[in-house]
């Protein structure tokens, strides 16, 4: 059975939750491989709304194994809160969830230092969520981080925690003039939380390799979007992990040659949260209208999203990098009522050149200065939320979808016209993207 990945094609918030939920229903294992509780997936089950931050989307399906892979950074307090919230709603979390012992842990001082650093950066701030994600990944790379398995080894934890705390306390005091929270209390709380999770701790790579050898379906769940990738995104306004398909292998221990299919999710327009380049951002009334019609506020933070038009230069770059077999387009219904729909087909660079490929040679300030070259397509007034097949869409909406597919160079395999599970339908029978 092919292992399949679902990733974000833009700057995150593309609606991956519903797409992952659909495939998770058919999978045996669902694995999250990057990020932390700075991301969120929203899934509607009937009238019930679920917002997942760390736990993979298959948790809502009976009989699925959900893995938090070793590439994820975990705030144990946030994880236990999320688990408790789902259990209170009748979800059998402990039966379905597993956590790789190699995940690195977020401590309260990571969150404190994250917030302090953003203030310190002033106008050069990155726009982090303040959840300690970046500082934890920084410790991981510096080889001073602490993993879940380290906490479960009492002797190892005592030594590593003391060393890490001494470093963080010195930074907080000498650089920011602040004192950190009570370290003894932090250590005890982390030990207790780790012990409660001990029955769920596994070697994630071995778990997935055994499932693959047994012929089970495996779904890899991307968090955030390709343009927030640490290496491939709009650096430095990115997250601290590898968000594309390339992050799967290090983030789970699953062999690269066993991933057979990759699909991405993109909105029918574009959004971004936080600072950084966004070539097609729409300022003024049209951008506000996109935000309100699309309810563009973060699932995790509640922050209003910056809104703009579909960018085929950016999306084609991300599609190629991820090696996609197809794209799912969400929020097509949000565009109803716009008379004209601009789509970026090229960029005019600060030196006057016009390019159709992502200008990776540009620094951040130059990228912020690019001017999108638009091609305008006619809009439509019809409400699309009742559409259940391509033929139900007005001609202008079908033409818009066809135009995006042509410019992306990969098929659009499914469309979503609303938040419900039933409001998503397939569009290209030649490219099957589900397992059934």
C-alpha positions as CSV (number, residue, x, y, z in Angstrom):
1,X,0.0,0.0,0.0
2,X,1.5,3.4,-0.9
3,X,2.7,5.8,1.8
4,X,1.1,9.2,1.1
5,X,2.0,12.7,2.2
6,X,-0.2,15.7,2.5
7,X,1.6,19.1,2.8
8,X,0.8,22.7,2.6
9,X,1.6,24.5,-0.7
10,X,1.6,28.1,0.5
11,X,2.4,29.8,3.9
12,X,0.2,27.4,6.0
13,X,-3.4,27.6,7.0
14,X,-4.4,26.0,3.6
15,X,-7.1,23.8,5.1
16,X,-5.0,20.6,5.4
17,X,-7.0,19.4,8.4
18,X,-10.1,18.4,6.4
19,X,-8.0,16.8,3.7
20,X,-5.9,14.9,6.2
21,X,-9.1,13.8,8.0
22,X,-10.5,12.4,4.7
23,X,-7.4,10.3,4.0
24,X,-6.9,9.3,7.7
25,X,-10.2,7.5,7.5
26,X,-8.7,5.1,5.1
27,X,-5.2,4.9,6.6
28,X,-3.8,2.6,9.3
29,X,-1.2,5.0,10.6
30,X,-1.1,8.8,10.6
31,X,2.3,10.5,11.4
32,X,3.1,14.1,12.2
33,X,6.8,14.9,11.4
34,X,7.6,18.5,12.1
35,X,6.6,21.7,14.0
36,X,5.0,22.0,17.4
37,X,1.9,23.4,19.0
38,X,2.4,26.6,16.8
39,X,0.4,24.8,14.1
40,X,-3.3,23.8,14.1
41,X,-5.7,21.7,12.0
42,X,-9.4,22.4,12.1
43,X,-11.7,19.4,11.4
44,X,-15.5,19.5,11.3
45,X,-17.3,16.2,12.1
46,X,-21.0,17.1,11.5
47,X,-21.6,20.1,13.7
48,X,-18.7,19.3,15.9
49,X,-15.5,21.4,15.5
50,X,-12.1,20.0,16.5
51,X,-8.9,22.0,16.6
52,X,-5.8,19.9,16.7
53,X,-2.4,21.4,17.6
54,X,0.0,18.5,18.2
55,X,-2.0,15.4,17.8
56,X,-2.3,14.0,14.2
57,X,-5.7,14.2,12.4
58,X,-6.3,10.4,12.5
59,X,-7.1,10.7,16.2
60,X,-10.8,11.2,15.4
61,X,-11.0,7.8,13.7
62,X,-11.3,4.6,15.6
63,X,-8.6,2.0,15.1
64,X,-5.9,4.4,13.7
65,X,-2.4,4.7,15.1
66,X,-1.4,8.3,15.4
67,X,2.3,9.1,15.8
68,X,4.0,12.3,16.9
69,X,7.3,11.8,15.1
70,X,10.8,12.6,16.3
71,X,11.0,15.8,14.3
72,X,8.2,17.4,16.3
73,X,9.0,19.5,19.4
74,X,6.6,18.9,22.2
75,X,5.3,21.0,25.1
76,X,4.2,18.3,27.5
77,X,1.7,20.5,29.2
78,X,0.1,21.6,25.9
79,X,0.0,17.9,24.8
80,X,-1.7,16.8,28.0
81,X,-4.2,19.6,27.7
82,X,-5.0,18.6,24.1
83,X,-5.4,15.0,25.1
84,X,-7.7,15.8,28.0
85,X,-9.8,18.0,25.8
86,X,-10.3,15.3,23.3
87,X,-10.9,12.6,25.9
88,X,-13.6,14.8,27.5
89,X,-15.4,14.7,24.1
90,X,-15.2,10.9,24.0
91,X,-12.1,10.4,21.8
92,X,-10.0,7.4,22.9
93,X,-6.8,9.2,22.7
94,X,-4.5,6.8,24.7
95,X,-5.6,3.9,22.5
96,X,-4.7,5.7,19.3
97,X,-1.7,8.0,20.1
98,X,2.0,7.1,20.2
99,X,4.9,9.5,20.8
100,X,8.5,8.9,19.6
101,X,10.9,9.0,22.5
102,X,13.2,11.1,20.4
103,X,11.0,14.2,20.3
104,X,12.6,17.3,21.8
105,X,10.8,19.0,24.6
106,X,9.7,22.6,25.0
107,X,10.3,23.9,28.5
108,X,8.8,27.1,30.0
109,X,12.1,28.9,29.6
110,X,11.9,28.3,25.9
111,X,8.6,30.2,25.7
112,X,10.0,33.0,27.9
113,X,13.1,33.4,25.8
114,X,11.1,33.2,22.6
115,X,9.0,36.2,23.8
116,X,12.0,38.1,25.1
117,X,13.8,37.7,21.8
118,X,10.9,39.0,19.7
119,X,10.8,42.2,21.8
120,X,14.6,42.5,21.5
121,X,14.4,42.3,17.7
122,X,12.2,45.3,17.4
123,X,11.3,46.1,13.8
124,X,13.3,43.0,12.8
125,X,10.9,40.7,14.6
126,X,10.0,37.4,12.9
127,X,6.5,37.2,14.1
128,X,6.7,33.9,16.1
129,X,3.8,32.5,18.0
130,X,5.8,32.8,21.3
131,X,5.4,29.1,22.0
132,X,9.1,28.3,22.3
133,X,9.4,26.4,19.0
134,X,12.4,28.2,17.6
135,X,14.5,28.1,20.9
136,X,13.8,24.4,21.3
137,X,14.9,23.6,17.7
138,X,18.0,25.8,18.3
139,X,18.9,23.7,21.3
140,X,18.3,20.5,19.3
141,X,20.8,21.7,16.6
142,X,23.3,22.9,19.3
143,X,23.0,19.4,20.9
144,X,21.9,20.8,24.2
145,X,18.2,19.9,23.9
146,X,16.4,17.4,26.0
147,X,14.3,14.6,24.5
148,X,11.4,12.7,26.0
149,X,13.6,9.7,26.4
150,X,16.1,11.7,28.3
151,X,13.5,12.7,30.9
152,X,12.5,9.1,31.4
153,X,16.1,8.4,32.2
154,X,16.3,10.1,35.6
155,X,20.1,10.3,35.9
156,X,20.5,11.6,32.3
157,X,17.8,14.2,32.8
158,X,19.2,15.6,36.0
159,X,22.6,16.2,34.3
160,X,21.2,17.6,31.0
161,X,18.6,19.8,32.7
162,X,21.1,21.4,35.0
163,X,23.4,22.3,32.1
164,X,20.6,23.6,29.9
165,X,19.1,25.6,32.7
166,X,22.4,27.3,33.6
167,X,22.8,28.4,30.0
168,X,19.2,29.8,29.7
169,X,19.3,31.5,33.1
170,X,22.5,33.3,32.2
171,X,21.0,34.5,28.8
172,X,17.8,35.7,30.5
173,X,19.7,37.6,33.2
174,X,22.7,39.0,31.3
175,X,20.9,39.8,28.0
176,X,17.3,40.5,28.9
177,X,17.6,41.4,32.6
178,X,15.0,38.8,33.6
179,X,14.8,35.8,35.9
180,X,13.4,32.4,34.8
181,X,10.6,30.4,36.5
182,X,11.4,28.1,39.4
183,X,13.6,25.4,37.9
184,X,12.8,22.8,40.6
185,X,9.1,23.0,39.9
186,X,9.7,22.8,36.2
187,X,11.8,19.7,36.5
188,X,9.3,17.9,38.7
189,X,6.3,18.8,36.5
190,X,8.2,17.6,33.4
191,X,9.2,14.3,35.1
192,X,5.6,13.6,36.1
193,X,4.2,14.4,32.7
194,X,6.8,12.2,31.0
195,X,5.9,9.3,33.3
196,X,2.2,9.6,32.5
197,X,3.1,9.4,28.8
198,X,5.6,6.5,29.2
199,X,3.0,3.8,28.0
200,X,2.7,5.7,24.7
201,X,6.4,6.1,24.0
202,X,7.7,4.2,20.9
203,X,10.5,4.1,18.3
204,X,8.5,5.9,15.6
205,X,10.7,4.8,12.7
206,X,10.4,1.1,13.7
207,X,6.6,1.5,14.2
208,X,6.2,2.9,10.7
209,X,8.6,0.5,9.0
210,X,6.8,-2.5,10.5
211,X,3.5,-1.1,9.3
212,X,4.8,-0.6,5.8
213,X,6.2,-4.1,5.7
214,X,2.8,-5.4,6.7
215,X,1.2,-3.6,3.8
216,X,-0.6,-0.9,5.9
217,X,-1.5,2.5,4.6
218,X,0.5,5.3,6.1
219,X,-0.4,9.0,5.9
220,X,2.2,11.7,6.6
221,X,0.7,14.9,7.9
222,X,2.4,18.2,7.1
223,X,2.2,21.1,9.5
224,X,2.3,24.7,8.3
225,X,3.2,25.3,4.6
226,X,6.1,24.8,2.2
227,X,7.0,28.6,2.2
228,X,7.6,28.5,5.9
229,X,10.2,25.7,5.5
230,X,13.5,26.5,7.3
231,X,15.6,26.0,4.1
232,X,13.1,26.4,1.2
233,X,10.9,29.2,2.5
234,X,11.0,33.0,2.8
235,X,13.9,32.9,5.3
236,X,14.3,34.3,8.0
237,X,10.5,34.7,8.2
238,X,10.0,30.9,8.4
239,X,9.4,28.3,11.0
240,X,12.2,26.3,12.6
241,X,11.6,22.9,10.9
242,X,11.3,21.2,7.5
243,X,7.7,21.5,6.4
244,X,7.8,19.9,3.0
245,X,8.0,16.2,2.0
246,X,11.8,16.3,2.6
247,X,11.1,16.7,6.3
248,X,9.3,13.3,6.5
249,X,12.3,11.1,6.6
250,X,14.3,12.8,9.3
251,X,11.2,13.6,11.2
252,X,9.9,10.1,11.4
253,X,12.7,7.6,10.5
254,X,10.7,6.4,7.5
255,X,12.8,5.4,4.5
256,X,12.7,8.0,1.7
257,X,12.2,5.4,-1.1
258,X,9.0,4.1,0.5
259,X,7.1,7.4,0.1
260,X,5.1,6.8,-3.1
261,X,2.7,9.7,-3.3
262,X,2.7,13.4,-2.3
263,X,-0.2,15.8,-2.6
264,X,-0.4,19.4,-1.4
265,X,-3.2,21.6,-0.2
266,X,-3.6,25.2,-1.4
267,X,-6.3,27.9,-0.9
268,X,-8.0,29.3,-4.0
269,X,-6.3,32.6,-2.9
270,X,-3.4,33.1,-0.5
271,X,-2.9,34.0,3.1
272,X,0.0,34.5,5.5
273,X,0.4,35.0,9.2
274,X,3.1,37.1,10.8
275,X,6.0,39.0,9.2
276,X,7.8,38.4,5.9
277,X,7.4,38.7,2.1
278,X,4.0,38.1,0.6
279,X,4.1,39.3,-3.0
280,X,0.3,39.1,-3.8
281,X,-0.9,40.6,-0.5
282,X,-4.0,42.7,-1.1
283,X,-4.1,45.8,1.1
284,X,-7.3,47.7,1.7
285,X,-11.0,46.7,1.2
286,X,-10.5,43.7,-1.0
287,X,-8.0,42.1,1.4
288,X,-10.4,42.8,4.3
289,X,-13.2,41.2,2.3
290,X,-11.2,38.1,1.6
291,X,-10.4,37.9,5.4
292,X,-14.0,38.2,6.4
293,X,-15.5,35.9,3.8
294,X,-12.8,33.3,4.5
295,X,-12.9,33.7,8.3
296,X,-9.1,34.1,8.1
297,X,-8.1,34.0,11.7
298,X,-5.5,31.5,13.1
299,X,-6.8,28.2,14.5
300,X,-4.0,28.2,17.1
301,X,-3.4,31.9,17.8
302,X,-6.5,33.7,16.6
303,X,-4.3,36.2,14.8
304,X,-5.8,37.8,11.7
305,X,-4.2,36.5,8.5
306,X,-2.8,38.7,5.7
307,X,-4.8,37.9,2.6
308,X,-4.1,38.2,-1.1
309,X,-4.4,36.5,-4.5
310,X,-3.3,33.1,-5.8
311,X,0.4,33.2,-6.7
312,X,1.4,30.6,-9.3
313,X,5.1,31.6,-9.2
314,X,5.2,30.7,-5.5
315,X,2.9,27.7,-5.8
316,X,4.7,26.2,-8.8
317,X,8.0,26.5,-7.0
318,X,6.6,24.6,-4.0
319,X,4.9,22.0,-6.2
320,X,8.2,21.1,-7.9
321,X,10.2,21.0,-4.6
322,X,7.7,18.6,-3.0
323,X,7.5,16.3,-6.1
324,X,3.7,16.4,-6.2
325,X,1.3,14.2,-8.0
326,X,-1.6,16.6,-7.4
327,X,-3.1,19.6,-5.5
328,X,-6.3,20.0,-3.5
329,X,-7.8,23.5,-3.7
330,X,-9.8,24.7,-0.7
331,X,-12.0,27.7,0.0
332,X,-13.1,28.1,-3.6
333,X,-16.4,29.2,-2.3
334,X,-14.8,32.2,-0.6
335,X,-14.2,33.8,-4.0
336,X,-17.9,34.1,-4.9
337,X,-18.9,37.7,-5.4
338,X,-15.6,39.0,-6.7
339,X,-16.1,40.5,-10.2
340,X,-12.4,39.9,-11.2
341,X,-9.9,37.5,-9.8
342,X,-6.2,38.4,-10.3
343,X,-3.7,35.5,-10.4
344,X,0.0,36.2,-10.2
345,X,1.7,34.6,-13.2
346,X,5.1,36.4,-13.0
347,X,7.2,38.8,-10.9
348,X,8.7,42.1,-11.9
349,X,12.0,42.3,-9.9
350,X,13.4,45.5,-8.5
351,X,15.9,45.6,-11.4
352,X,13.1,45.5,-13.9
353,X,13.4,41.8,-15.0
354,X,10.2,39.8,-15.3
355,X,10.5,36.2,-14.1
356,X,8.1,33.3,-13.9
357,X,10.2,31.2,-11.6
358,X,10.7,31.8,-7.8
359,X,13.6,34.2,-7.5
360,X,15.6,32.3,-4.8
361,X,18.6,34.5,-5.4
362,X,16.9,37.5,-3.9
363,X,17.4,38.5,-0.3
364,X,14.4,39.1,1.9
365,X,14.2,42.9,1.4
366,X,14.4,42.5,-2.4
367,X,11.8,39.8,-2.3
368,X,9.5,42.1,-0.4
369,X,9.9,44.6,-3.2
370,X,8.9,42.4,-6.1
371,X,5.8,43.4,-8.1
372,X,3.4,40.6,-9.1
373,X,2.4,40.5,-12.7
374,X,-1.3,39.5,-12.7
375,X,-3.6,37.9,-15.2
376,X,-7.2,38.7,-14.4
377,X,-10.0,36.1,-14.7
378,X,-13.7,36.7,-14.5
379,X,-15.3,36.0,-11.2
380,X,-18.8,34.6,-10.4
381,X,-21.7,35.4,-8.1
382,X,-23.1,32.0,-7.5
383,X,-22.9,30.3,-4.1
384,X,-20.7,27.2,-4.5
385,X,-21.3,25.6,-1.1
386,X,-23.8,23.1,-2.4
387,X,-21.6,21.9,-5.3
388,X,-20.7,18.2,-5.1
389,X,-19.1,17.7,-8.5
390,X,-17.2,19.8,-11.0
391,X,-20.3,20.1,-13.3
392,X,-22.1,21.9,-10.4
393,X,-19.7,24.8,-10.6
394,X,-20.4,27.9,-12.8
395,X,-18.3,28.1,-15.9
396,X,-16.2,30.9,-14.5
397,X,-15.3,28.9,-11.5
398,X,-14.3,25.9,-13.6
399,X,-12.2,28.1,-15.8
400,X,-10.5,29.5,-12.8
401,X,-9.6,26.0,-11.5
402,X,-8.4,25.0,-15.0
403,X,-6.2,28.0,-15.2
404,X,-4.6,27.3,-11.9
405,X,-3.9,23.7,-12.9
406,X,-2.3,24.8,-16.2
407,X,0.0,27.2,-14.4
408,X,0.9,24.8,-11.6
409,X,1.9,22.1,-14.0
410,X,0.2,19.4,-11.8
411,X,-3.4,18.2,-11.7
412,X,-5.9,19.6,-9.3
413,X,-7.4,16.4,-7.9
414,X,-10.0,17.7,-5.5
415,X,-11.9,20.9,-4.6
416,X,-13.4,22.1,-1.3
417,X,-16.3,24.5,-1.2
418,X,-17.0,24.7,2.5
419,X,-15.8,23.4,6.0
420,X,-17.8,20.2,6.0
421,X,-16.5,16.8,5.1
422,X,-19.2,16.4,2.5
423,X,-18.2,19.7,0.8
424,X,-15.1,18.2,-0.9
425,X,-15.2,16.4,-4.2
426,X,-12.7,14.9,-6.7
427,X,-12.1,16.5,-10.0
428,X,-9.6,14.4,-12.0
429,X,-10.4,10.7,-12.2
430,X,-7.1,10.1,-14.0
431,X,-5.2,10.9,-10.8
432,X,-6.6,8.9,-7.9
433,X,-5.4,10.5,-4.7
434,X,-7.4,8.6,-2.1
435,X,-6.9,4.9,-1.4
436,X,-10.5,3.7,-2.1
